[in-house]
Amino acid sequence: MQIKTESVAGTPALSIIGLEGELDASNFKDLIGAAQKLYEQGTRRLVLDLSRLNFMSSSGLVALHSIARIFRGDAPSDLEAGWSAIHAMGEDVQRGTEPSVKLVNPQPKIASTLQKTGMDRFFAIYPDLQAAVNSFHDNR
Amino acid sequence: METLGALRLDARLEDLSRIRQFITQTASVVEIDQAAVYDLNLAITELITNTLLYGYGGAGPIEIEILRADRDLLIRLRDKAPPFDPTGHPPPDITQPLESRPPGGMGVYLTRLSVDRFSHRRLPRGGNEISLGKVSIFPPAKEE
C-alpha cells in the first residue's frame, strides 16, 4: 500500500492522506503512524482519500478508528491488545459523527464493509476530495 | 471435485497480499466475477490473520486449496495451530453496541457475511481445516 500525504492551506491545518493498494494486518500500523506524524506536526483536520484503495480488511477498520482517536487528542487504540481495540468503537459511534476525520470515495466493496460494521455512521463519507475539504470550511 | 489451485507456505502477515494474488489469479482462470473474488479474499485474509496472530503468535505453515464442486467454489484452509473453531464464535448481535461483542469477532463477522459456507474441523494429526464456499457461482451446465 502506498500512503501519500499532502497539506492544504488553511487554519487549523488540514492534510490529505491518499491510500493506494491494499490495507490489511501487514500495513495498518503504517497508516496509523503516518496520521500520528501529521498530528504531531500540527495537522488537526484530516481527509482520507480511499478512492484508490482496492482492498481493506478489519485491520483497516482498526486503523481508521485509531486515527479518529488521535485526531480527537485521545491515545491511539491499544493495537497490541489485538482486535479488542475495535470494541472502543461502539462507545465512539454513540457520540456521533467524527468531526476531524473525513473519508472520500471508498470503492463499493470497501463502502460495503464500512456499512456492515457501522463505521459509515461514525465517519462522514464524501463522494470526492473537494467536497470533503469544503465540509471543513462549511463548519468553521 | 476438481482442484483449481493449491498454495503452501510458511506464512507471515507480509504474505497476505501474495495469498490474495494467488486466489485472484486462480479465480480469474475460471472467470469468477470480481465481487465474489473480493469476498473470498476478505474471508481468507481475516481467517489467516487470526491464525497467524492468535494461533501461531506471528508466523506458521498455511495450506490453501481452491476447488470446484459442480457450480460451487470451495476454499480449504489448513494450519497446524492449536485447535480453534471460528465458526463457533457466536454470531454478533449487530443491534448491540460493538463494545459488548466478543473480541476477534469483527473479522469472523466479515467472513460470515462474505461466504455462503463456513465450516471447521480439527485435523486428525493436529491443526485446523476451515472450508469456505461460494454457492452456485458457476453457470449451470448447458443441456446437450
Chai-1 contact restraints between the chains, C-beta under 6 A:
chainA,res_idxA,chainB,res_idxB,connection_type,confidence,min_distance_angstrom,max_distance_angstrom,comment,restraint_id
A,E22,B,S17,contact,1.0,0.0,6.0,A-B,restraint_1
A,D24,B,L16,contact,1.0,0.0,6.0,A-B,restraint_2
A,D24,B,T45,contact,1.0,0.0,6.0,A-B,restraint_3
A,A25,B,L13,contact,1.0,0.0,6.0,A-B,restraint_4
A,A25,B,T49,contact,1.0,0.0,6.0,A-B,restraint_5
A,S26,B,L13,contact,1.0,0.0,6.0,A-B,restraint_6
A,S26,B,E14,contact,1.0,0.0,6.0,A-B,restraint_7
A,S26,B,L16,contact,1.0,0.0,6.0,A-B,restraint_8
A,S57,B,T45,contact,1.0,0.0,6.0,A-B,restraint_9
A,S57,B,E46,contact,1.0,0.0,6.0,A-B,restraint_10
A,S58,B,M106,contact,1.0,0.0,6.0,A-B,restraint_11
A,S58,B,G107,contact,1.0,0.0,6.0,A-B,restraint_12
A,S58,B,L110,contact,1.0,0.0,6.0,A-B,restraint_13
A,W83,B,P103,contact,1.0,0.0,6.0,A-B,restraint_14
A,W83,B,G104,contact,1.0,0.0,6.0,A-B,restraint_15
A,W83,B,M106,contact,1.0,0.0,6.0,A-B,restraint_16
A,S84,B,P103,contact,1.0,0.0,6.0,A-B,restraint_17
A,I86,B,M106,contact,1.0,0.0,6.0,A-B,restraint_18
A,H87,B,L98,contact,1.0,0.0,6.0,A-B,restraint_19
A,H87,B,E99,contact,1.0,0.0,6.0,A-B,restraint_20
A,M89,B,L98,contact,1.0,0.0,6.0,A-B,restraint_21
A,G90,B,P97,contact,1.0,0.0,6.0,A-B,restraint_22
A,G90,B,L98,contact,1.0,0.0,6.0,A-B,restraint_23
A,G90,B,E99,contact,1.0,0.0,6.0,A-B,restraint_24
A,E91,B,E99,contact,1.0,0.0,6.0,A-B,restraint_25
A,K109,B,Y38,contact,1.0,0.0,6.0,A-B,restraint_26
A,K116,B,L113,contact,1.0,0.0,6.0,A-B,restraint_27
